[in-house]
Amino acid sequence: MKRDYATYYVALKILLRKEGKVLFLRLADRNCWDLPGGRIDNVEHRAPLKKILAREIREELGPK
């Protein structure tokens, strides 16, 4: 009997600290706070976590 496999989503969060400060994101639509991060894309299953987190941070913070 062939089995169906579940689809899993894996998300990452990062606590960024610099010079005693911590980066939090304010979610305006829900009036709450969150850490930068997000889901691992389906094409990133072999990518290093550092690379995935760098992409997520760029998406969250926008261009320099």
PQR file with spaces between the fields and no chain letter, atoms N, CA, C, O and H, PARSE charges and radii, in Angstrom:
ATOM       1  N    MET     1       0.837   -1.176    0.000 -0.4000 1.5000
ATOM       2  CA   MET     1       0.000    0.000    0.000 -0.0000 2.0000
ATOM       3  C    MET     1       0.892    1.252    0.000  0.5500 1.7000
ATOM       4  O    MET     1       1.762    1.402    0.857 -0.5500 1.4000
ATOM       5  N    LYS     2       0.666    2.136   -0.960 -0.4000 1.5000
ATOM       6  CA   LYS     2       1.447    3.367   -1.053 -0.0000 2.0000
ATOM       7  C    LYS     2       0.967    4.354    0.002  0.5500 1.7000
ATOM       8  O    LYS     2      -0.235    4.534    0.200 -0.5500 1.4000
ATOM       9  H    LYS     2      -0.041    2.014   -1.656  0.4000 1.0000
ATOM      10  N    ARG     3       1.919    4.989    0.675 -0.4000 1.5000
ATOM      11  CA   ARG     3       1.589    5.942    1.732 -0.0000 2.0000
ATOM      12  C    ARG     3       1.637    7.367    1.202  0.5500 1.7000
ATOM      13  O    ARG     3       2.470    7.694    0.357 -0.5500 1.4000
ATOM      14  H    ARG     3       2.895    4.842    0.514  0.4000 1.0000
ATOM      15  N    ASP     4       0.759    8.200    1.691 -0.4000 1.5000
ATOM      16  CA   ASP     4       0.828    9.636    1.414 -0.0000 2.0000
ATOM      17  C    ASP     4       1.645   10.278    2.511  0.5500 1.7000
ATOM      18  O    ASP     4       1.483    9.967    3.691 -0.5500 1.4000
ATOM      19  H    ASP     4       0.082    7.935    2.378  0.4000 1.0000
ATOM      20  N    TYR     5       2.524   11.175    2.110 -0.4000 1.5000
ATOM      21  CA   TYR     5       3.379   11.840    3.087 -0.0000 2.0000
ATOM      22  C    TYR     5       2.884   13.251    3.335  0.5500 1.7000
ATOM      23  O    TYR     5       2.404   13.926    2.425 -0.5500 1.4000
ATOM      24  H    TYR     5       2.656   11.427    1.152  0.4000 1.0000
ATOM      25  N    ALA     6       3.002   13.675    4.543 -0.4000 1.5000
ATOM      26  CA   ALA     6       2.575   15.019    4.927 -0.0000 2.0000
ATOM      27  C    ALA     6       3.548   16.049    4.365  0.5500 1.7000
ATOM      28  O    ALA     6       4.720   15.760    4.126 -0.5500 1.4000
ATOM      29  H    ALA     6       3.392   13.127    5.283  0.4000 1.0000
ATOM      30  N    THR     7       3.037   17.241    4.165 -0.4000 1.5000
ATOM      31  CA   THR     7       3.877   18.368    3.768 -0.0000 2.0000
ATOM      32  C    THR     7       4.208   19.153    5.020  0.5500 1.7000
ATOM      33  O    THR     7       3.320   19.527    5.786 -0.5500 1.4000
ATOM      34  H    THR     7       2.084   17.475    4.359  0.4000 1.0000
ATOM      35  N    TYR     8       5.482   19.400    5.222 -0.4000 1.5000
ATOM      36  CA   TYR     8       5.924   20.140    6.398 -0.0000 2.0000
ATOM      37  C    TYR     8       6.511   21.471    5.976  0.5500 1.7000
ATOM      38  O    TYR     8       7.188   21.569    4.953 -0.5500 1.4000
ATOM      39  H    TYR     8       6.204   19.096    4.599  0.4000 1.0000
ATOM      40  N    TYR     9       6.248   22.483    6.764 -0.4000 1.5000
ATOM      41  CA   TYR     9       6.848   23.791    6.563 -0.0000 2.0000
ATOM      42  C    TYR     9       7.774   24.058    7.724  0.5500 1.7000
ATOM      43  O    TYR     9       7.393   23.907    8.885 -0.5500 1.4000
ATOM      44  H    TYR     9       5.698   22.403    7.595  0.4000 1.0000
ATOM      45  N    VAL    10       8.987   24.454    7.410 -0.4000 1.5000
ATOM      46  CA   VAL    10       9.966   24.753    8.448 -0.0000 2.0000
ATOM      47  C    VAL    10      10.245   26.246    8.396  0.5500 1.7000
ATOM      48  O    VAL    10      10.513   26.805    7.333 -0.5500 1.4000
ATOM      49  H    VAL    10       9.296   24.576    6.467  0.4000 1.0000
ATOM      50  N    ALA    11      10.176   26.882    9.560 -0.4000 1.5000
ATOM      51  CA   ALA    11      10.434   28.316    9.638 -0.0000 2.0000
ATOM      52  C    ALA    11      11.616   28.563   10.563  0.5500 1.7000
ATOM      53  O    ALA    11      11.896   27.780   11.470 -0.5500 1.4000
ATOM      54  H    ALA    11       9.958   26.427   10.423  0.4000 1.0000
ATOM      55  N    LEU    12      12.294   29.659   10.311 -0.4000 1.5000
ATOM      56  CA   LEU    12      13.436   30.056   11.122 -0.0000 2.0000
ATOM      57  C    LEU    12      13.196   31.448   11.683  0.5500 1.7000
ATOM      58  O    LEU    12      12.582   32.291   11.029 -0.5500 1.4000
ATOM      59  H    LEU    12      12.066   30.296    9.574  0.4000 1.0000
ATOM      60  N    LYS    13      13.667   31.681   12.865 -0.4000 1.5000
ATOM      61  CA   LYS    13      13.673   33.008   13.478 -0.0000 2.0000
ATOM      62  C    LYS    13      15.093   33.274   13.944  0.5500 1.7000
ATOM      63  O    LYS    13      15.842   32.349   14.257 -0.5500 1.4000
ATOM      64  H    LYS    13      14.166   30.997   13.396  0.4000 1.0000
ATOM      65  N    ILE    14      15.453   34.550   13.984 -0.4000 1.5000
ATOM      66  CA   ILE    14      16.805   34.897   14.418 -0.0000 2.0000
ATOM      67  C    ILE    14      16.737   36.048   15.411  0.5500 1.7000
ATOM      68  O    ILE    14      15.977   36.999   15.230 -0.5500 1.4000
ATOM      69  H    ILE    14      14.844   35.302   13.730  0.4000 1.0000
ATOM      70  N    LEU    15      17.534   35.947   16.450 -0.4000 1.5000
ATOM      71  CA   LEU    15      17.664   37.012   17.433 -0.0000 2.0000
ATOM      72  C    LEU    15      18.946   37.774   17.096  0.5500 1.7000
ATOM      73  O    LEU    15      20.053   37.291   17.333 -0.5500 1.4000
ATOM      74  H    LEU    15      18.152   35.174   16.597  0.4000 1.0000
ATOM      75  N    LEU    16      18.774   38.968   16.541 -0.4000 1.5000
ATOM      76  CA   LEU    16      19.924   39.786   16.133 -0.0000 2.0000
ATOM      77  C    LEU    16      20.252   40.783   17.233  0.5500 1.7000
ATOM      78  O    LEU    16      19.407   41.576   17.647 -0.5500 1.4000
ATOM      79  H    LEU    16      17.875   39.361   16.349  0.4000 1.0000
ATOM      80  N    ARG    17      21.499   40.728   17.698 -0.4000 1.5000
ATOM      81  CA   ARG    17      21.969   41.671   18.718 -0.0000 2.0000
ATOM      82  C    ARG    17      23.191   42.394   18.199  0.5500 1.7000
ATOM      83  O    ARG    17      24.073   41.793   17.584 -0.5500 1.4000
ATOM      84  H    ARG    17      22.186   40.084   17.361  0.4000 1.0000
ATOM      85  N    LYS    18      23.235   43.699   18.453 -0.4000 1.5000
ATOM      86  CA   LYS    18      24.398   44.494   18.075 -0.0000 2.0000
ATOM      87  C    LYS    18      24.529   45.626   19.077  0.5500 1.7000
ATOM      88  O    LYS    18      23.610   46.421   19.274 -0.5500 1.4000
ATOM      89  H    LYS    18      22.519   44.187   18.952  0.4000 1.0000
ATOM      90  N    GLU    19      25.693   45.678   19.702 -0.4000 1.5000
ATOM      91  CA   GLU    19      26.000   46.734   20.671 -0.0000 2.0000
ATOM      92  C    GLU    19      24.912   46.873   21.744  0.5500 1.7000
ATOM      93  O    GLU    19      24.497   47.980   22.088 -0.5500 1.4000
ATOM      94  H    GLU    19      26.439   45.033   19.542  0.4000 1.0000
ATOM      95  N    GLY    20      24.469   45.743   22.254 -0.4000 1.5000
ATOM      96  CA   GLY    20      23.485   45.744   23.334 -0.0000 2.0000
ATOM      97  C    GLY    20      22.048   45.983   22.886  0.5500 1.7000
ATOM      98  O    GLY    20      21.149   46.066   23.723 -0.5500 1.4000
ATOM      99  H    GLY    20      24.805   44.844   21.974  0.4000 1.0000
ATOM     100  N    LYS    21      21.818   46.096   21.578 -0.4000 1.5000
ATOM     101  CA   LYS    21      20.468   46.307   21.063 -0.0000 2.0000
ATOM     102  C    LYS    21      19.985   45.035   20.375  0.5500 1.7000
ATOM     103  O    LYS    21      20.778   44.275   19.819 -0.5500 1.4000
ATOM     104  H    LYS    21      22.548   46.028   20.898  0.4000 1.0000
ATOM     105  N    VAL    22      18.664   44.813   20.421 -0.4000 1.5000
ATOM     106  CA   VAL    22      18.052   43.637   19.808 -0.0000 2.0000
ATOM     107  C    VAL    22      17.046   44.114   18.767  0.5500 1.7000
ATOM     108  O    VAL    22      16.306   45.069   19.003 -0.5500 1.4000
ATOM     109  H    VAL    22      18.020   45.430   20.873  0.4000 1.0000
ATOM     110  N    LEU    23      17.023   43.445   17.614 -0.4000 1.5000
ATOM     111  CA   LEU    23      16.089   43.805   16.547 -0.0000 2.0000
ATOM     112  C    LEU    23      14.776   43.051   16.721  0.5500 1.7000
ATOM     113  O    LEU    23      14.753   41.820   16.736 -0.5500 1.4000
ATOM     114  H    LEU    23      17.624   42.670   17.423  0.4000 1.0000
ATOM     115  N    PHE    24      13.683   43.802   16.854 -0.4000 1.5000
ATOM     116  CA   PHE    24      12.328   43.258   16.845 -0.0000 2.0000
ATOM     117  C    PHE    24      11.565   43.939   15.728  0.5500 1.7000
ATOM     118  O    PHE    24      11.844   45.092   15.400 -0.5500 1.4000
ATOM     119  H    PHE    24      13.702   44.801   16.842  0.4000 1.0000
ATOM     120  N    LEU    25      10.607   43.243   15.139 -0.4000 1.5000
ATOM     121  CA   LEU    25       9.760   43.812   14.105 -0.0000 2.0000
ATOM     122  C    LEU    25       8.381   44.065   14.699  0.5500 1.7000
ATOM     123  O    LEU    25       7.836   43.224   15.414 -0.5500 1.4000
ATOM     124  H    LEU    25      10.381   42.306   15.405  0.4000 1.0000
ATOM     125  N    ARG    26       7.831   45.220   14.399 -0.4000 1.5000
ATOM     126  CA   ARG    26       6.483   45.536   14.884 -0.0000 2.0000
ATOM     127  C    ARG    26       5.495   45.230   13.772  0.5500 1.7000
ATOM     128  O    ARG    26       5.599   45.771   12.671 -0.5500 1.4000
ATOM     129  H    ARG    26       8.274   45.903   13.819  0.4000 1.0000
ATOM     130  N    LEU    27       4.544   44.367   14.063 -0.4000 1.5000
ATOM     131  CA   LEU    27       3.514   44.002   13.096 -0.0000 2.0000
ATOM     132  C    LEU    27       2.346   44.963   13.276  0.5500 1.7000
ATOM     133  O    LEU    27       1.543   44.812   14.197 -0.5500 1.4000
ATOM     134  H    LEU    27       4.460   43.928   14.957  0.4000 1.0000
ATOM     135  N    ALA    28       2.260   45.940   12.399 -0.4000 1.5000
ATOM     136  CA   ALA    28       1.282   47.020   12.543 -0.0000 2.0000
ATOM     137  C    ALA    28      -0.156   46.514   12.466  0.5500 1.7000
ATOM     138  O    ALA    28      -1.030   47.026   13.165 -0.5500 1.4000
ATOM     139  H    ALA    28       2.913   46.062   11.651  0.4000 1.0000
ATOM     140  N    ASP    29      -0.405   45.521   11.628 -0.4000 1.5000
ATOM     141  CA   ASP    29      -1.778   45.042   11.469 -0.0000 2.0000
ATOM     142  C    ASP    29      -2.299   44.291   12.689  0.5500 1.7000
ATOM     143  O    ASP    29      -3.510   44.150   12.858 -0.5500 1.4000
ATOM     144  H    ASP    29       0.305   45.105   11.060  0.4000 1.0000
ATOM     145  N    ARG    30      -1.395   43.807   13.540 -0.4000 1.5000
ATOM     146  CA   ARG    30      -1.824   43.073   14.740 -0.0000 2.0000
ATOM     147  C    ARG    30      -1.344   43.732   16.025  0.5500 1.7000
ATOM     148  O    ARG    30      -1.626   43.239   17.117 -0.5500 1.4000
ATOM     149  H    ARG    30      -0.412   43.921   13.403  0.4000 1.0000
ATOM     150  N    ASN    31      -0.628   44.832   15.907 -0.4000 1.5000
ATOM     151  CA   ASN    31      -0.103   45.555   17.067 -0.0000 2.0000
ATOM     152  C    ASN    31       0.677   44.631   18.010  0.5500 1.7000
ATOM     153  O    ASN    31       0.462   44.638   19.222 -0.5500 1.4000
ATOM     154  H    ASN    31      -0.398   45.233   15.020  0.4000 1.0000
ATOM     155  N    CYS    32       1.590   43.833   17.427 -0.4000 1.5000
ATOM     156  CA   CYS    32       2.429   42.955   18.247 -0.0000 2.0000
ATOM     157  C    CYS    32       3.842   42.953   17.668  0.5500 1.7000
ATOM     158  O    CYS    32       4.101   43.578   16.639 -0.5500 1.4000
ATOM     159  H    CYS    32       1.765   43.828   16.442  0.4000 1.0000
ATOM     160  N    TRP    33       4.741   42.252   18.330 -0.4000 1.5000
ATOM     161  CA   TRP    33       6.158   42.227   17.973 -0.0000 2.0000
ATOM     162  C    TRP    33       6.556   40.827   17.536  0.5500 1.7000
ATOM     163  O    TRP    33       5.946   39.837   17.941 -0.5500 1.4000
ATOM     164  H    TRP    33       4.530   41.744   19.165  0.4000 1.0000
ATOM     165  N    ASP    34       7.589   40.758   16.703 -0.4000 1.5000
ATOM     166  CA   ASP    34       8.081   39.468   16.217 -0.0000 2.0000
ATOM     167  C    ASP    34       9.576   39.582   15.943  0.5500 1.7000
ATOM     168  O    ASP    34      10.126   40.682   15.887 -0.5500 1.4000
ATOM     169  H    ASP    34       8.084   41.562   16.373  0.4000 1.0000
ATOM     170  N    LEU    35      10.218   38.448   15.776 -0.4000 1.5000
ATOM     171  CA   LEU    35      11.624   38.393   15.369 -0.0000 2.0000
ATOM     172  C    LEU    35      11.696   38.204   13.862  0.5500 1.7000
ATOM     173  O    LEU    35      10.781   37.624   13.278 -0.5500 1.4000
ATOM     174  H    LEU    35       9.771   37.554   15.822  0.4000 1.0000
ATOM     175  N    PRO    36      12.765   38.680   13.211 -0.5600 1.5000
ATOM     176  CA   PRO    36      12.898   38.444   11.779  0.2800 2.0000
ATOM     177  C    PRO    36      13.041   36.955   11.485  0.5500 1.7000
ATOM     178  O    PRO    36      13.610   36.201   12.275 -0.5500 1.4000
ATOM     179  N    GLY    37      12.517   36.550   10.342 -0.4000 1.5000
ATOM     180  CA   GLY    37      12.613   35.155    9.937 -0.0000 2.0000
ATOM     181  C    GLY    37      11.468   34.789    9.022  0.5500 1.7000
ATOM     182  O    GLY    37      10.719   35.657    8.574 -0.5500 1.4000
ATOM     183  H    GLY    37      12.055   37.163    9.701  0.4000 1.0000
ATOM     184  N    GLY    38      11.330   33.504    8.743 -0.4000 1.5000
ATOM     185  CA   GLY    38      10.259   33.033    7.879 -0.0000 2.0000
ATOM     186  C    GLY    38      10.490   31.608    7.451  0.5500 1.7000
ATOM     187  O    GLY    38      11.383   30.924    7.951 -0.5500 1.4000
ATOM     188  H    GLY    38      11.939   32.799    9.107  0.4000 1.0000
ATOM     189  N    ARG    39       9.663   31.167    6.510 -0.4000 1.5000
ATOM     190  CA   ARG    39       9.726   29.786    6.027 -0.0000 2.0000
ATOM     191  C    ARG    39      10.920   29.554    5.108  0.5500 1.7000
ATOM     192  O    ARG    39      11.370   30.453    4.397 -0.5500 1.4000
ATOM     193  H    ARG    39       8.938   31.722    6.103  0.4000 1.0000
ATOM     194  N    ILE    40      11.412   28.329    5.145 -0.4000 1.5000
ATOM     195  CA   ILE    40      12.426   27.885    4.199 -0.0000 2.0000
ATOM     196  C    ILE    40      11.693   27.562    2.900  0.5500 1.7000
ATOM     197  O    ILE    40      10.738   26.786    2.905 -0.5500 1.4000
ATOM     198  H    ILE    40      11.045   27.599    5.722  0.4000 1.0000
ATOM     199  N    ASP    41      12.131   28.152    1.791 -0.4000 1.5000
ATOM     200  CA   ASP    41      11.507   27.899    0.492 -0.0000 2.0000
ATOM     201  C    ASP    41      11.782   26.473    0.036  0.5500 1.7000
ATOM     202  O    ASP    41      12.779   25.867    0.428 -0.5500 1.4000
ATOM     203  H    ASP    41      12.907   28.783    1.788  0.4000 1.0000
ATOM     204  N    ASN    42      10.888   25.940   -0.798 -0.4000 1.5000
ATOM     205  CA   ASN    42      11.031   24.539   -1.226 -0.0000 2.0000
ATOM     206  C    ASN    42      12.264   24.296   -2.090  0.5500 1.7000
ATOM     207  O    ASN    42      12.651   23.143   -2.275 -0.5500 1.4000
ATOM     208  H    ASN    42      10.078   26.432   -1.116  0.4000 1.0000
ATOM     209  N    VAL    43      12.890   25.333   -2.622 -0.4000 1.5000
ATOM     210  CA   VAL    43      14.118   25.148   -3.417 -0.0000 2.0000
ATOM     211  C    VAL    43      15.378   25.312   -2.566  0.5500 1.7000
ATOM     212  O    VAL    43      16.488   25.211   -3.089 -0.5500 1.4000
ATOM     213  H    VAL    43      12.575   26.271   -2.472  0.4000 1.0000
ATOM     214  N    GLU    44      15.224   25.563   -1.273 -0.4000 1.5000
ATOM     215  CA   GLU    44      16.372   25.812   -0.391 -0.0000 2.0000
ATOM     216  C    GLU    44      16.701   24.630    0.519  0.5500 1.7000
ATOM     217  O    GLU    44      17.395   24.806    1.520 -0.5500 1.4000
ATOM     218  H    GLU    44      14.322   25.645   -0.849  0.4000 1.0000
ATOM     219  N    HIS    45      16.226   23.453    0.198 -0.4000 1.5000
ATOM     220  CA   HIS    45      16.416   22.318    1.106 -0.0000 2.0000
ATOM     221  C    HIS    45      17.879   21.940    1.306  0.5500 1.7000
ATOM     222  O    HIS    45      18.202   21.263    2.282 -0.5500 1.4000
ATOM     223  H    HIS    45      15.662   23.311   -0.615  0.4000 1.0000
ATOM     224  N    ARG    46      18.759   22.351    0.422 -0.4000 1.5000
ATOM     225  CA   ARG    46      20.190   22.063    0.587 -0.0000 2.0000
ATOM     226  C    ARG    46      21.009   23.321    0.885  0.5500 1.7000
ATOM     227  O    ARG    46      22.229   23.243    1.029 -0.5500 1.4000
ATOM     228  H    ARG    46      18.496   22.900   -0.371  0.4000 1.0000
ATOM     229  N    ALA    47      20.361   24.455    0.977 -0.4000 1.5000
ATOM     230  CA   ALA    47      21.067   25.720    1.227 -0.0000 2.0000
ATOM     231  C    ALA    47      21.486   25.811    2.698  0.5500 1.7000
ATOM     232  O    ALA    47      20.769   25.329    3.574 -0.5500 1.4000
ATOM     233  H    ALA    47      19.370   24.519    0.861  0.4000 1.0000
ATOM     234  N    PRO    48      22.631   26.420    2.972 -0.5600 1.5000
ATOM     235  CA   PRO    48      23.050   26.617    4.369  0.2800 2.0000
ATOM     236  C    PRO    48      22.073   27.537    5.099  0.5500 1.7000
ATOM     237  O    PRO    48      21.533   28.472    4.507 -0.5500 1.4000
ATOM     238  N    LEU    49      21.850   27.271    6.379 -0.4000 1.5000
ATOM     239  CA   LEU    49      20.908   28.076    7.169 -0.0000 2.0000
ATOM     240  C    LEU    49      21.297   29.551    7.186  0.5500 1.7000
ATOM     241  O    LEU    49      20.425   30.420    7.183 -0.5500 1.4000
ATOM     242  H    LEU    49      22.289   26.511    6.859  0.4000 1.0000
ATOM     243  N    LYS    50      22.601   29.843    7.205 -0.4000 1.5000
ATOM     244  CA   LYS    50      23.049   31.244    7.190 -0.0000 2.0000
ATOM     245  C    LYS    50      22.549   31.966    5.942  0.5500 1.7000
ATOM     246  O    LYS    50      22.132   33.122    6.012 -0.5500 1.4000
ATOM     247  H    LYS    50      23.310   29.137    7.207  0.4000 1.0000
ATOM     248  N    LYS    51      22.592   31.289    4.815 -0.4000 1.5000
ATOM     249  CA   LYS    51      22.141   31.889    3.557 -0.0000 2.0000
ATOM     250  C    LYS    51      20.621   32.121    3.581  0.5500 1.7000
ATOM     251  O    LYS    51      20.138   33.156    3.123 -0.5500 1.4000
ATOM     252  H    LYS    51      22.930   30.350    4.758  0.4000 1.0000
ATOM     253  N    ILE    52      19.892   31.166    4.109 -0.4000 1.5000
ATOM     254  CA   ILE    52      18.437   31.300    4.191 -0.0000 2.0000
ATOM     255  C    ILE    52      18.060   32.443    5.126  0.5500 1.7000
ATOM     256  O    ILE    52      17.176   33.241    4.811 -0.5500 1.4000
ATOM     257  H    ILE    52      20.285   30.325    4.481  0.4000 1.0000
ATOM     258  N    LEU    53      18.727   32.524    6.275 -0.4000 1.5000
ATOM     259  CA   LEU    53      18.439   33.612    7.219 -0.0000 2.0000
ATOM     260  C    LEU    53      18.801   34.975    6.632  0.5500 1.7000
ATOM     261  O    LEU    53      18.097   35.957    6.863 -0.5500 1.4000
ATOM     262  H    LEU    53      19.445   31.877    6.531  0.4000 1.0000
ATOM     263  N    ALA    54      19.895   35.037    5.876 -0.4000 1.5000
ATOM     264  CA   ALA    54      20.273   36.301    5.229 -0.0000 2.0000
ATOM     265  C    ALA    54      19.185   36.746    4.255  0.5500 1.7000
ATOM     266  O    ALA    54      18.859   37.932    4.191 -0.5500 1.4000
ATOM     267  H    ALA    54      20.467   34.239    5.689  0.4000 1.0000
ATOM     268  N    ARG    55      18.624   35.809    3.501 -0.4000 1.5000
ATOM     269  CA   ARG    55      17.533   36.146    2.580 -0.0000 2.0000
ATOM     270  C    ARG    55      16.315   36.647    3.347  0.5500 1.7000
ATOM     271  O    ARG    55      15.707   37.648    2.969 -0.5500 1.4000
ATOM     272  H    ARG    55      18.889   34.846    3.553  0.4000 1.0000
ATOM     273  N    GLU    56      15.965   35.961    4.411 -0.4000 1.5000
ATOM     274  CA   GLU    56      14.808   36.360    5.209 -0.0000 2.0000
ATOM     275  C    GLU    56      14.991   37.763    5.793  0.5500 1.7000
ATOM     276  O    GLU    56      14.056   38.564    5.799 -0.5500 1.4000
ATOM     277  H    GLU    56      16.459   35.148    4.719  0.4000 1.0000
ATOM     278  N    ILE    57      16.182   38.052    6.275 -0.4000 1.5000
ATOM     279  CA   ILE    57      16.444   39.374    6.857 -0.0000 2.0000
ATOM     280  C    ILE    57      16.343   40.449    5.780  0.5500 1.7000
ATOM     281  O    ILE    57      15.786   41.520    6.021 -0.5500 1.4000
ATOM     282  H    ILE    57      16.941   37.402    6.270  0.4000 1.0000
ATOM     283  N    ARG    58      16.884   40.167    4.584 -0.4000 1.5000
ATOM     284  CA   ARG    58      16.751   41.132    3.482 -0.0000 2.0000
ATOM     285  C    ARG    58      15.285   41.369    3.142  0.5500 1.7000
ATOM     286  O    ARG    58      14.883   42.506    2.896 -0.5500 1.4000
ATOM     287  H    ARG    58      17.336   39.297    4.388  0.4000 1.0000
ATOM     288  N    GLU    59      14.486   40.310    3.126 -0.4000 1.5000
ATOM     289  CA   GLU    59      13.057   40.452    2.828 -0.0000 2.0000
ATOM     290  C    GLU    59      12.358   41.280    3.903  0.5500 1.7000
ATOM     291  O    GLU    59      11.499   42.106    3.591 -0.5500 1.4000
ATOM     292  H    GLU    59      14.813   39.386    3.326  0.4000 1.0000
ATOM     293  N    GLU    60      12.718   41.065    5.155 -0.4000 1.5000
ATOM     294  CA   GLU    60      12.067   41.777    6.259 -0.0000 2.0000
ATOM     295  C    GLU    60      12.469   43.257    6.310  0.5500 1.7000
ATOM     296  O    GLU    60      11.628   44.128    6.533 -0.5500 1.4000
ATOM     297  H    GLU    60      13.416   40.395    5.408  0.4000 1.0000
ATOM     298  N    LEU    61      13.756   43.530    6.103 -0.4000 1.5000
ATOM     299  CA   LEU    61      14.262   44.895    6.300 -0.0000 2.0000
ATOM     300  C    LEU    61      14.291   45.718    5.038  0.5500 1.7000
ATOM     301  O    LEU    61      14.367   46.944    5.114 -0.5500 1.4000
ATOM     302  H    LEU    61      14.440   42.823    5.923  0.4000 1.0000
ATOM     303  N    GLY    62      14.233   45.089    3.874 -0.4000 1.5000
ATOM     304  CA   GLY    62      14.272   45.828    2.618 -0.0000 2.0000
ATOM     305  C    GLY    62      15.696   46.207    2.255  0.5500 1.7000
ATOM     306  O    GLY    62      16.649   45.802    2.920 -0.5500 1.4000
ATOM     307  H    GLY    62      14.171   44.093    3.812  0.4000 1.0000
ATOM     308  N    PRO    63      15.832   47.001    1.177 -0.5600 1.5000
ATOM     309  CA   PRO    63      17.179   47.387    0.730  0.2800 2.0000
ATOM     310  C    PRO    63      17.874   48.300    1.735  0.5500 1.7000
ATOM     311  O    PRO    63      17.224   48.958    2.547 -0.5500 1.4000
ATOM     312  N    LYS    64      19.201   48.330    1.669 -0.4000 1.5000
ATOM     313  CA   LYS    64      19.994   49.146    2.604 -0.0000 2.0000
ATOM     314  C    LYS    64      19.713   50.603    2.431  0.5500 1.7000
ATOM     315  O    LYS    64      20.292   51.431    3.135 -0.5500 1.4000
ATOM     316  H    LYS    64      19.729   47.795    1.009  0.4000 1.0000
